[in-house]
């Protein structure tokens, strides 16, 4: 069976919607783990988590088959406490990080990356790895890397609103990545103009840069508008199906990337895989939290046979 490496941070999410409703629960890298485990895949997780969250984390994931938690390391304190605010009037959600865990140790991770079919990395806090540590991991990998930039493009603030900023050294962050994922606001930061979303020409020019640095595909997630998929020589918008009841959109991009990478690894084209990823992400919007996401995937999609 394939083995997927997964690097990121476990978070405690505190979510408020101005239009009504709130939710508290685990989040971060556990969304990708929930999807891959729900699909019946083997997952080697590398993550830091606050010791205060240990009981709820262990109670949530203990029956997830295929999840190797040897790289899930608990550190003192409350962990990543993330406060998210959604509003129809906002282009992008607002985030306040009340507390943060230490960076992951790439020296501990690197010897444990052998035998992976693919590595999925998501910067849940932006503090997860520094650039030197990230480059040392990329240099170690011979199998494909999927990178979700996510909070990497937020400024380094604790306890107050985090603004989107242009990402310094952007070429070094994306060089060697096979599959690059960003939403429109994150892409604006990668391009160097966080004040406005990029147009199609700017997006295409950025994708060409990514291809020159080794990328096979760039995925720009666009919420209810679906995902723009760019490959060398071909670009396509994968439309999202009509949504039913929307409970919580947190984690939908995580669901998309986990399902899409799984199918690419099994031989699907990036466009076929993205279609399935968008469908599953749309279903996930009708659930709230990682446990509900895992159960939805487990109960709705039959595991693929071993290759």
Secondary structure as UniProt FT lines:
FT   STRAND          3..17
FT   TURN            18..19
FT   STRAND          22..28
FT   HELIX           30..38
FT   TURN            39..40
FT   STRAND          42..50
FT   HELIX           51..53
FT   HELIX           54..61
FT   TURN            62..63
FT   TURN            65..66
FT   STRAND          67..75
FT   STRAND          80..86
FT   TURN            88..89
FT   STRAND          94..99
FT   HELIX           106..110
FT   TURN            111..112
FT   TURN            114..115
FT   STRAND          118..122
FT   HELIX           131..140
FT   STRAND          144..148
FT   HELIX           150..153
FT   TURN            168..169
FT   HELIX           170..174
FT   TURN            175..176
FT   STRAND          179..183
FT   HELIX           184..191
FT   TURN            194..195
FT   HELIX           200..212
FT   TURN            213..214
FT   STRAND          217..221
FT   HELIX           223..225
FT   STRAND          227..231
FT   TURN            232..233
FT   STRAND          234..238
FT   TURN            250..251
FT   HELIX           252..265
FT   TURN            266..267
FT   HELIX           270..284
FT   TURN            285..286
FT   HELIX           290..300
//
